[in-house]
Amino acid sequence: MSQVQDYPSSLSDPASRKLGTFSYLPPMTDDEVRRQVEYIISKGWNPAIEHSEPENAHMYYWYMWKLPMFGETDVERVLAEAEACHRAHPEHHVRLIGYDNYAQSQGAAMTVYRATPR
């Protein structure tokens, strides 16, 4: 029988909380984040940036950073907005969303910056 790996996570410890599928993997490199943005754009999805305090990140509502980038095809612009959000809110988690306007749902969602510890 295989061993089940335990991922300790606690609501009382915001640093231990998992923020989606990718959070169980090692942090993404800049190149890996770039490839995710390229994928979102290649699918024709609309990128958007959201942020939230670590203690509220398990909730469904995150603050929107500006409006979604409807029709954006420039990867650099999307990455620059994510970085700008992180610089403006270093104590917040920042996530990248890819909205699929045909299915009217999120096609992708991942945390690209974790909050800087205080």
SEDONU-614760 format. One record per atom (N, C-alpha, C): atom name; x, y, z. Coordinates in steps of 0.02 Angstrom, whole numbers, always signed. Atoms other than C-alpha are relative to their C-alpha. Last residue first. Layout:
N
<site atom="CA" X="X" Y="Y" Z="Z"/>
...
! end
This chain:
118
<site atom="N" X="-11" Y="-63" Z="-37"/>
<site atom="CA" X="+274" Y="+2032" Z="+397"/>
<site atom="C" X="+52" Y="-8" Z="+53"/>
<site atom="N" X="+10" Y="+4" Z="-73"/>
<site atom="CA" X="+286" Y="+1886" Z="+276"/>
<site atom="C" X="+17" Y="+67" Z="+34"/>
<site atom="N" X="-64" Y="-6" Z="-33"/>
<site atom="CA" X="+274" Y="+1939" Z="+93"/>
<site atom="C" X="-11" Y="-2" Z="+75"/>
<site atom="N" X="-12" Y="-59" Z="-42"/>
<site atom="CA" X="+109" Y="+1875" Z="+28"/>
<site atom="C" X="+71" Y="-1" Z="+29"/>
<site atom="N" X="+24" Y="+8" Z="-68"/>
<site atom="CA" X="+118" Y="+1742" Z="-106"/>
<site atom="C" X="+17" Y="+61" Z="+40"/>
<site atom="N" X="-40" Y="-30" Z="-53"/>
<site atom="CA" X="+135" Y="+1791" Z="-287"/>
<site atom="C" X="-32" Y="-15" Z="+67"/>
<site atom="N" X="-65" Y="-14" Z="+30"/>
<site atom="CA" X="+74" Y="+1695" Z="-441"/>
<site atom="C" X="+47" Y="+35" Z="+49"/>
<site atom="N" X="-34" Y="-51" Z="-39"/>
<site atom="CA" X="-76" Y="+1609" Z="-363"/>
<site atom="C" X="+69" Y="+10" Z="-29"/>
<site atom="N" X="-59" Y="+22" Z="-38"/>
<site atom="CA" X="-167" Y="+1514" Z="-498"/>
<site atom="C" X="+29" Y="+59" Z="+38"/>
<site atom="N" X="-9" Y="-43" Z="-59"/>
<site atom="CA" X="-333" Y="+1518" Z="-589"/>
<site atom="C" X="+59" Y="-26" Z="+39"/>
<site atom="N" X="-62" Y="+10" Z="-38"/>
<site atom="CA" X="-373" Y="+1448" Z="-761"/>
<site atom="C" X="+1" Y="+49" Z="+59"/>
<site atom="N" X="-35" Y="+54" Z="+33"/>
<site atom="CA" X="-526" Y="+1426" Z="-871"/>
<site atom="C" X="+64" Y="-17" Z="+36"/>
<site atom="N" X="-72" Y="-6" Z="-3"/>
<site atom="CA" X="-634" Y="+1528" Z="-755"/>
<site atom="C" X="+31" Y="-60" Z="-34"/>
<site atom="N" X="-30" Y="+27" Z="-61"/>
<site atom="CA" X="-813" Y="+1525" Z="-813"/>
<site atom="C" X="+74" Y="+15" Z="+0"/>
<site atom="N" X="+18" Y="-45" Z="-55"/>
<site atom="CA" X="-929" Y="+1597" Z="-943"/>
<site atom="C" X="+22" Y="-28" Z="+67"/>
<site atom="N" X="+28" Y="+44" Z="-51"/>
<site atom="CA" X="-903" Y="+1448" Z="-1060"/>
<site atom="C" X="-25" Y="+40" Z="+60"/>
<site atom="N" X="+49" Y="+43" Z="+33"/>
<site atom="CA" X="-882" Y="+1570" Z="-1204"/>
<site atom="C" X="-33" Y="-47" Z="+50"/>
<site atom="N" X="+63" Y="-35" Z="+9"/>
<site atom="CA" X="-802" Y="+1711" Z="-1101"/>
<site atom="C" X="-52" Y="-43" Z="-38"/>
<site atom="N" X="+23" Y="+26" Z="+64"/>
<site atom="CA" X="-666" Y="+1597" Z="-1034"/>
<site atom="C" X="-69" Y="+30" Z="-12"/>
<site atom="N" X="+73" Y="+7" Z="+8"/>
<site atom="CA" X="-589" Y="+1700" Z="-894"/>
<site atom="C" X="-16" Y="-23" Z="-71"/>
<site atom="N" X="+15" Y="+0" Z="+71"/>
<site atom="CA" X="-404" Y="+1666" Z="-860"/>
<site atom="C" X="-75" Y="-12" Z="-8"/>
<site atom="N" X="+60" Y="+35" Z="+22"/>
<site atom="CA" X="-362" Y="+1715" Z="-681"/>
<site atom="C" X="-4" Y="+3" Z="-76"/>
<site atom="N" X="+15" Y="-12" Z="+70"/>
<site atom="CA" X="-194" Y="+1762" Z="-607"/>
<site atom="C" X="-60" Y="-43" Z="-19"/>
<site atom="N" X="+12" Y="+57" Z="+45"/>
<site atom="CA" X="-175" Y="+1769" Z="-420"/>
<site atom="C" X="-19" Y="+25" Z="-70"/>
<site atom="N" X="+22" Y="-24" Z="+66"/>
<site atom="CA" X="-94" Y="+1888" Z="-298"/>
<site atom="C" X="-12" Y="-60" Z="-44"/>
<site atom="N" X="-13" Y="+49" Z="+52"/>
<site atom="CA" X="-77" Y="+1851" Z="-112"/>
<site atom="C" X="-28" Y="+29" Z="-65"/>
<site atom="N" X="+55" Y="+39" Z="+28"/>
<site atom="CA" X="-75" Y="+2008" Z="-6"/>
<site atom="C" X="+26" Y="-55" Z="-46"/>
<site atom="N" X="+26" Y="+42" Z="-55"/>
<site atom="CA" X="+56" Y="+2088" Z="+109"/>
<site atom="C" X="-59" Y="-43" Z="-23"/>
<site atom="N" X="-47" Y="+55" Z="-15"/>
<site atom="CA" X="+153" Y="+2153" Z="-42"/>
<site atom="C" X="-24" Y="-46" Z="+55"/>
<site atom="N" X="+28" Y="+38" Z="-57"/>
<site atom="CA" X="+0" Y="+2251" Z="-100"/>
<site atom="C" X="+46" Y="-58" Z="+18"/>
<site atom="N" X="+49" Y="-42" Z="-36"/>
<site atom="CA" X="+57" Y="+2389" Z="-219"/>
<site atom="C" X="-27" Y="-33" Z="+62"/>
<site atom="N" X="-37" Y="-57" Z="-29"/>
<site atom="CA" X="+214" Y="+2293" Z="-271"/>
<site atom="C" X="-47" Y="+44" Z="+41"/>
<site atom="N" X="-41" Y="+26" Z="-55"/>
<site atom="CA" X="+111" Y="+2133" Z="-295"/>
<site atom="C" X="+40" Y="+56" Z="+33"/>
<site atom="N" X="+46" Y="+16" Z="-55"/>
<site atom="CA" X="-19" Y="+2225" Z="-398"/>
<site atom="C" X="+39" Y="-24" Z="+60"/>
<site atom="N" X="+22" Y="-64" Z="-28"/>
<site atom="CA" X="+118" Y="+2301" Z="-506"/>
<site atom="C" X="-47" Y="-11" Z="+59"/>
<site atom="N" X="-55" Y="-26" Z="-41"/>
<site atom="CA" X="+195" Y="+2128" Z="-530"/>
<site atom="C" X="-19" Y="+67" Z="+33"/>
<site atom="N" X="-6" Y="+44" Z="-59"/>
<site atom="CA" X="+30" Y="+2056" Z="-589"/>
<site atom="C" X="+54" Y="+26" Z="+46"/>
<site atom="N" X="+57" Y="-15" Z="-45"/>
<site atom="CA" X="+4" Y="+2206" Z="-703"/>
<site atom="C" X="+2" Y="-43" Z="+63"/>
<site atom="N" X="-13" Y="-65" Z="-32"/>
<site atom="CA" X="+179" Y="+2187" Z="-777"/>
<site atom="C" X="-56" Y="+19" Z="+48"/>
<site atom="N" X="-50" Y="+10" Z="-53"/>
<site atom="CA" X="+149" Y="+2002" Z="-810"/>
<site atom="C" X="+15" Y="+65" Z="+37"/>
<site atom="N" X="+34" Y="+38" Z="-53"/>
<site atom="CA" X="-11" Y="+2043" Z="-905"/>
<site atom="C" X="+48" Y="-11" Z="+58"/>
<site atom="N" X="+47" Y="-46" Z="-34"/>
<site atom="CA" X="+77" Y="+2179" Z="-1006"/>
<site atom="C" X="-35" Y="-36" Z="+58"/>
<site atom="N" X="-37" Y="-47" Z="-43"/>
<site atom="CA" X="+224" Y="+2066" Z="-1047"/>
<site atom="C" X="-46" Y="+46" Z="+39"/>
<site atom="N" X="-19" Y="+36" Z="-61"/>
<site atom="CA" X="+108" Y="+1930" Z="-1113"/>
<site atom="C" X="+35" Y="+47" Z="+49"/>
<site atom="N" X="-70" Y="-13" Z="-17"/>
<site atom="CA" X="+31" Y="+2049" Z="-1240"/>
<site atom="C" X="+17" Y="-32" Z="+68"/>
<site atom="N" X="-41" Y="+50" Z="+33"/>
<site atom="CA" X="-130" Y="+1977" Z="-1313"/>
<site atom="C" X="+74" Y="+9" Z="+16"/>
<site atom="N" X="-73" Y="-13" Z="-5"/>
<site atom="CA" X="-259" Y="+2068" Z="-1207"/>
<site atom="C" X="+39" Y="-57" Z="-31"/>
<site atom="N" X="-33" Y="+2" Z="+64"/>
<site atom="CA" X="-437" Y="+2043" Z="-1271"/>
<site atom="C" X="+75" Y="+12" Z="+1"/>
<site atom="N" X="+39" Y="+28" Z="+55"/>
<site atom="CA" X="-518" Y="+2098" Z="-1109"/>
<site atom="C" X="+39" Y="+5" Z="-65"/>
<site atom="N" X="-34" Y="-26" Z="+60"/>
<site atom="CA" X="-388" Y="+2132" Z="-975"/>
<site atom="C" X="-32" Y="-31" Z="-62"/>
<site atom="N" X="-32" Y="+53" Z="+39"/>
<site atom="CA" X="-503" Y="+2107" Z="-826"/>
<site atom="C" X="+28" Y="+30" Z="-64"/>
<site atom="N" X="+50" Y="+41" Z="+35"/>
<site atom="CA" X="-534" Y="+2272" Z="-736"/>
<site atom="C" X="+36" Y="-59" Z="-34"/>
<site atom="N" X="+24" Y="-31" Z="+62"/>
<site atom="CA" X="-415" Y="+2347" Z="-607"/>
<site atom="C" X="-55" Y="-44" Z="-31"/>
<site atom="N" X="-50" Y="-52" Z="+15"/>
<site atom="CA" X="-345" Y="+2229" Z="-476"/>
<site atom="C" X="-18" Y="+27" Z="-68"/>
<site atom="N" X="-22" Y="-4" Z="+69"/>
<site atom="CA" X="-501" Y="+2135" Z="-420"/>
<site atom="C" X="+51" Y="+56" Z="-7"/>
<site atom="N" X="+7" Y="-66" Z="+30"/>
<site atom="CA" X="-513" Y="+2099" Z="-235"/>
<site atom="C" X="+26" Y="-1" Z="-71"/>
<site atom="N" X="-64" Y="-34" Z="+0"/>
<site atom="CA" X="-536" Y="+1915" Z="-190"/>
<site atom="C" X="-12" Y="+68" Z="-33"/>
<site atom="N" X="-6" Y="-68" Z="+26"/>
<site atom="CA" X="-704" Y="+1838" Z="-144"/>
<site atom="C" X="+71" Y="+26" Z="+9"/>
<site atom="N" X="+8" Y="-2" Z="+72"/>
<site atom="CA" X="-715" Y="+1649" Z="-128"/>
<site atom="C" X="+13" Y="+69" Z="-29"/>
<site atom="N" X="+67" Y="-20" Z="+20"/>
<site atom="CA" X="-642" Y="+1642" Z="+46"/>
<site atom="C" X="-4" Y="+1" Z="-76"/>
<site atom="N" X="+39" Y="+61" Z="+7"/>
<site atom="CA" X="-483" Y="+1543" Z="+82"/>
<site atom="C" X="-73" Y="+15" Z="-19"/>
<site atom="N" X="-10" Y="+31" Z="+66"/>
<site atom="CA" X="-382" Y="+1699" Z="+44"/>
<site atom="C" X="-40" Y="-64" Z="-9"/>
<site atom="N" X="+64" Y="+5" Z="+35"/>
<site atom="CA" X="-455" Y="+1794" Z="+192"/>
<site atom="C" X="+5" Y="-38" Z="-66"/>
<site atom="N" X="+50" Y="+26" Z="-46"/>
<site atom="CA" X="-311" Y="+1773" Z="+317"/>
<site atom="C" X="-69" Y="-7" Z="-33"/>
<site atom="N" X="-8" Y="+72" Z="-14"/>
<site atom="CA" X="-184" Y="+1789" Z="+177"/>
<site atom="C" X="-55" Y="-28" Z="+45"/>
<site atom="N" X="-39" Y="+9" Z="-61"/>
<site atom="CA" X="-256" Y="+1959" Z="+124"/>
<site atom="C" X="+7" Y="-75" Z="+13"/>
<site atom="N" X="+36" Y="+10" Z="-63"/>
<site atom="CA" X="-321" Y="+1954" Z="-53"/>
<site atom="C" X="+49" Y="-5" Z="+58"/>
<site atom="N" X="-43" Y="+3" Z="-60"/>
<site atom="CA" X="-272" Y="+1997" Z="-231"/>
<site atom="C" X="-43" Y="-6" Z="+62"/>
<site atom="N" X="+36" Y="-9" Z="-63"/>
<site atom="CA" X="-345" Y="+1976" Z="-405"/>
<site atom="C" X="+49" Y="-4" Z="+57"/>
<site atom="N" X="-42" Y="+5" Z="-59"/>
<site atom="CA" X="-271" Y="+1994" Z="-581"/>
<site atom="C" X="-44" Y="+14" Z="+61"/>
<site atom="N" X="+18" Y="-46" Z="-54"/>
<site atom="CA" X="-369" Y="+1961" Z="-740"/>
<site atom="C" X="+45" Y="-13" Z="+59"/>
<site atom="N" X="-37" Y="+1" Z="-63"/>
<site atom="CA" X="-330" Y="+1879" Z="-906"/>
<site atom="C" X="-27" Y="+51" Z="+49"/>
<site atom="N" X="-15" Y="-68" Z="-23"/>
<site atom="CA" X="-467" Y="+1860" Z="-1038"/>
<site atom="C" X="+37" Y="-3" Z="+67"/>
<site atom="N" X="+31" Y="-18" Z="-64"/>
<site atom="CA" X="-464" Y="+1690" Z="-1122"/>
<site atom="C" X="+22" Y="+71" Z="+19"/>
<site atom="N" X="+47" Y="-55" Z="+12"/>
<site atom="CA" X="-422" Y="+1672" Z="-1307"/>
<site atom="C" X="-36" Y="+22" Z="+64"/>
<site atom="N" X="+68" Y="+27" Z="-2"/>
<site atom="CA" X="-345" Y="+1500" Z="-1277"/>
<site atom="C" X="-53" Y="+54" Z="-14"/>
<site atom="N" X="+9" Y="+43" Z="+59"/>
<site atom="CA" X="-175" Y="+1566" Z="-1332"/>
<site atom="C" X="-70" Y="-30" Z="-4"/>
<site atom="N" X="+9" Y="-42" Z="+60"/>
<site atom="CA" X="-190" Y="+1708" Z="-1205"/>
<site atom="C" X="-13" Y="-43" Z="-62"/>
<site atom="N" X="+64" Y="-36" Z="-8"/>
<site atom="CA" X="-215" Y="+1588" Z="-1059"/>
<site atom="C" X="-15" Y="+41" Z="-62"/>
<site atom="N" X="+54" Y="+49" Z="+10"/>
<site atom="CA" X="-74" Y="+1476" Z="-1123"/>
<site atom="C" X="-68" Y="+34" Z="+5"/>
<site atom="N" X="+2" Y="+15" Z="+72"/>
<site atom="CA" X="+46" Y="+1623" Z="-1140"/>
<site atom="C" X="-57" Y="-48" Z="-16"/>
<site atom="N" X="+31" Y="-59" Z="+31"/>
<site atom="CA" X="+2" Y="+1677" Z="-962"/>
<site atom="C" X="-6" Y="-12" Z="-76"/>
<site atom="N" X="+71" Y="+2" Z="-17"/>
<site atom="CA" X="+39" Y="+1500" Z="-901"/>
<site atom="C" X="-37" Y="+58" Z="-31"/>
<site atom="N" X="+32" Y="+51" Z="+42"/>
<site atom="CA" X="+203" Y="+1500" Z="-998"/>
<site atom="C" X="-74" Y="-7" Z="+16"/>
<site atom="N" X="+5" Y="-26" Z="+67"/>
<site atom="CA" X="+253" Y="+1665" Z="-915"/>
<site atom="C" X="-36" Y="-50" Z="-46"/>
<site atom="N" X="+56" Y="-47" Z="-3"/>
<site atom="CA" X="+215" Y="+1592" Z="-743"/>
<site atom="C" X="-11" Y="+29" Z="-70"/>
<site atom="N" X="+61" Y="+40" Z="-4"/>
<site atom="CA" X="+329" Y="+1445" Z="-786"/>
<site atom="C" X="-62" Y="+44" Z="+4"/>
<site atom="N" X="+12" Y="+29" Z="+65"/>
<site atom="CA" X="+467" Y="+1564" Z="-843"/>
<site atom="C" X="-64" Y="-42" Z="-1"/>
<site atom="N" X="+25" Y="-53" Z="+44"/>
<site atom="CA" X="+454" Y="+1667" Z="-684"/>
<site atom="C" X="-17" Y="-28" Z="-69"/>
<site atom="N" X="-53" Y="-47" Z="+20"/>
<site atom="CA" X="+474" Y="+1507" Z="-584"/>
<site atom="C" X="-32" Y="+54" Z="-43"/>
<site atom="N" X="-15" Y="-5" Z="+71"/>
<site atom="CA" X="+322" Y="+1425" Z="-505"/>
<site atom="C" X="+56" Y="+50" Z="-12"/>
<site atom="N" X="+19" Y="-64" Z="+31"/>
<site atom="CA" X="+327" Y="+1386" Z="-319"/>
<site atom="C" X="+21" Y="+3" Z="-74"/>
<site atom="N" X="-47" Y="-53" Z="-17"/>
<site atom="CA" X="+348" Y="+1199" Z="-283"/>
<site atom="C" X="-22" Y="+66" Z="-34"/>
<site atom="N" X="-63" Y="+7" Z="+36"/>
<site atom="CA" X="+188" Y="+1102" Z="-309"/>
<site atom="C" X="+49" Y="+52" Z="+25"/>
<site atom="N" X="-29" Y="+62" Z="-25"/>
<site atom="CA" X="+42" Y="+1086" Z="-188"/>
<site atom="C" X="+66" Y="-15" Z="-34"/>
<site atom="N" X="-32" Y="-15" Z="-65"/>
<site atom="CA" X="+0" Y="+1270" Z="-220"/>
<site atom="C" X="+29" Y="-63" Z="+32"/>
<site atom="N" X="-72" Y="-13" Z="+6"/>
<site atom="CA" X="-29" Y="+1229" Z="-403"/>
<site atom="C" X="+34" Y="+11" Z="+66"/>
<site atom="N" X="-39" Y="+59" Z="+21"/>
<site atom="CA" X="-196" Y="+1147" Z="-365"/>
<site atom="C" X="+74" Y="+13" Z="-1"/>
<site atom="N" X="+13" Y="+30" Z="+64"/>
<site atom="CA" X="-274" Y="+1292" Z="-270"/>
<site atom="C" X="+49" Y="-56" Z="-17"/>
<site atom="N" X="+39" Y="-46" Z="+42"/>
<site atom="CA" X="-220" Y="+1407" Z="-131"/>
<site atom="C" X="-10" Y="-28" Z="-70"/>
<site atom="N" X="-11" Y="+14" Z="+70"/>
<site atom="CA" X="-158" Y="+1294" Z="+8"/>
<site atom="C" X="-48" Y="+42" Z="-41"/>
<site atom="N" X="+57" Y="+14" Z="+43"/>
<site atom="CA" X="-154" Y="+1364" Z="+183"/>
<site atom="C" X="+19" Y="-11" Z="-73"/>
<site atom="N" X="+4" Y="+71" Z="+17"/>
<site atom="CA" X="+3" Y="+1347" Z="+288"/>
<site atom="C" X="-56" Y="-17" Z="-50"/>
<site atom="N" X="-58" Y="+20" Z="+41"/>
<site atom="CA" X="+50" Y="+1532" Z="+291"/>
<site atom="C" X="-5" Y="-73" Z="-22"/>
<site atom="N" X="+8" Y="-20" Z="+70"/>
<site atom="CA" X="-126" Y="+1579" Z="+350"/>
<site atom="C" X="+58" Y="-22" Z="-45"/>
<site atom="N" X="-67" Y="-18" Z="+24"/>
<site atom="CA" X="-106" Y="+1477" Z="+511"/>
<site atom="C" X="-4" Y="+17" Z="-74"/>
<site atom="N" X="-30" Y="-47" Z="-47"/>
<site atom="CA" X="-272" Y="+1469" Z="+606"/>
<site atom="C" X="+70" Y="+22" Z="-20"/>
<site atom="N" X="+31" Y="-66" Z="+7"/>
<site atom="CA" X="-360" Y="+1395" Z="+455"/>
<site atom="C" X="+31" Y="+51" Z="+48"/>
<site atom="N" X="+43" Y="-18" Z="-56"/>
<site atom="CA" X="-235" Y="+1253" Z="+458"/>
<site atom="C" X="-30" Y="+69" Z="-12"/>
<site atom="N" X="+31" Y="-64" Z="+15"/>
<site atom="CA" X="-143" Y="+1159" Z="+324"/>
<site atom="C" X="-49" Y="+14" Z="+56"/>
<site atom="N" X="+30" Y="-35" Z="-57"/>
<site atom="CA" X="-24" Y="+1014" Z="+344"/>
<site atom="C" X="-25" Y="+69" Z="-19"/>
<site atom="N" X="-16" Y="-70" Z="+10"/>
<site atom="CA" X="+0" Y="+927" Z="+177"/>
<site atom="C" X="-32" Y="+39" Z="+57"/>
<site atom="N" X="+41" Y="-48" Z="-37"/>
<site atom="CA" X="+6" Y="+743" Z="+219"/>
<site atom="C" X="+25" Y="+70" Z="-16"/>
<site atom="N" X="-39" Y="-58" Z="-22"/>
<site atom="CA" X="+73" Y="+620" Z="+91"/>
<site atom="C" X="-46" Y="+50" Z="+33"/>
<site atom="N" X="+37" Y="-60" Z="+16"/>
<site atom="CA" X="-21" Y="+456" Z="+86"/>
<site atom="C" X="+40" Y="+59" Z="+27"/>
<site atom="N" X="+6" Y="-49" Z="-53"/>
<site atom="CA" X="+98" Y="+309" Z="+85"/>
<site atom="C" X="-40" Y="+60" Z="-25"/>
<site atom="N" X="-41" Y="-61" Z="+4"/>
<site atom="CA" X="+67" Y="+174" Z="-42"/>
<site atom="C" X="-13" Y="+46" Z="+60"/>
<site atom="N" X="+42" Y="-59" Z="+0"/>
<site atom="CA" X="+0" Y="+0" Z="+0"/>
<site atom="C" X="+45" Y="+62" Z="+0"/>
! end
